[in-house]
Amino acid sequence: MIGKAEALPMGATLTVSFEEREWFIQIHRIDRKVDNRFLDLNQKEVGSEQIAKFVPNWANLEWQHAGMEGIAKEAYIQDGDYRLYLICLKEASVNPDTAIQEFKAFMKA
């Protein structure tokens, strides 16, 4: 599975979306500073190898549930300076737990 990356705004956040999934990834630094690596990936196809550079310990981290009621359903992990969110929009048929399982399969592939 390959995603399409977009750096927003001006490199403070990296969003990765997948045509075949009802969730997307959003990564940002904990301190919310711009990250040039986000800008380097802007408008490029990315795989699990690029995602793992931001959260190398993804397989051993505990997922937290978050999200704004009625808007989005989210889960996140934090690894060092980075936080990775899995975001399922309100109208998505998947929930964060399903997105987490699909994310883990993506990362192992």
C-alpha positions in Angstrom: 0.0 0.0 0.0 1.3 3.4 -1.0 0.1 6.7 0.3 0.2 10.3 -1.0 1.9 12.7 1.3 1.1 16.4 1.7 3.0 18.8 4.0 0.7 21.3 5.7 1.0 24.2 6.7 4.5 25.1 5.5 5.9 21.8 6.8 4.5 21.7 10.3 2.3 18.6 9.6 2.6 15.7 7.3 -0.7 14.1 6.1 -0.6 10.7 4.3 -3.8 9.5 2.6 -4.6 6.2 0.9 -7.1 5.7 -1.9 -8.2 2.4 -0.6 -8.7 3.4 3.1 -11.3 5.4 5.0 -8.6 6.8 7.4 -5.5 8.9 6.9 -2.2 9.5 8.8 -1.2 12.9 10.2 2.2 13.3 11.8 3.6 16.4 13.6 6.3 17.2 15.9 5.3 17.4 19.6 6.7 21.0 19.7 4.7 21.9 16.5 7.9 23.2 14.8 8.4 22.9 11.0 10.1 19.8 9.9 12.0 19.9 6.6 11.6 16.1 6.2 7.8 16.8 5.9 8.6 19.3 3.1 10.9 16.8 1.4 7.9 14.3 1.2 5.4 16.8 0.0 3.3 15.5 -3.0 5.3 12.3 -3.1 4.2 8.7 -2.7 5.3 7.2 0.6 5.3 3.7 2.1 5.8 2.2 5.5 9.6 2.8 5.4 9.1 6.6 5.3 6.5 6.5 8.1 8.7 4.4 10.3 11.4 7.1 10.2 9.2 9.3 12.3 7.8 6.5 14.6 10.4 3.8 14.6 8.9 2.1 17.7 5.4 2.0 16.3 5.0 -1.7 17.0 5.6 -1.3 20.7 3.7 1.9 21.4 0.3 2.1 23.2 -2.4 3.7 21.1 -4.5 6.5 22.7 -8.0 7.4 21.5 -8.9 11.0 20.8 -11.0 13.0 18.4 -13.7 15.6 18.5 -17.2 14.1 19.0 -19.3 14.2 15.9 -16.4 15.3 13.7 -13.7 12.7 13.6 -12.6 9.5 15.3 -8.9 9.4 16.0 -6.2 7.3 17.7 -2.6 8.3 18.2 0.9 7.2 19.2 3.8 9.2 20.3 7.4 8.3 19.6 10.2 10.7 20.7 9.6 14.1 19.1 6.7 12.9 16.9 3.0 12.1 17.3 1.2 10.1 14.6 -2.6 10.2 14.4 -4.9 7.8 12.5 -8.0 9.9 11.6 -11.3 8.4 10.5 -13.8 10.9 9.4 -17.2 11.0 10.9 -18.9 9.3 7.9 -16.3 6.5 7.7 -17.5 3.0 8.2 -14.3 2.1 10.1 -13.5 3.0 13.7 -10.1 3.8 15.2 -9.5 0.2 16.3 -10.0 -1.1 12.8 -7.8 1.7 11.4 -5.1 0.7 13.9 -5.2 -2.9 12.7 -5.0 -1.8 9.1 -2.1 0.6 9.9 -0.2 -2.3 11.6 -0.7 -4.5 8.5 0.5 -1.6 6.3 3.6 -1.1 8.5 4.5 -4.8 8.5 4.2 -5.2 4.7 
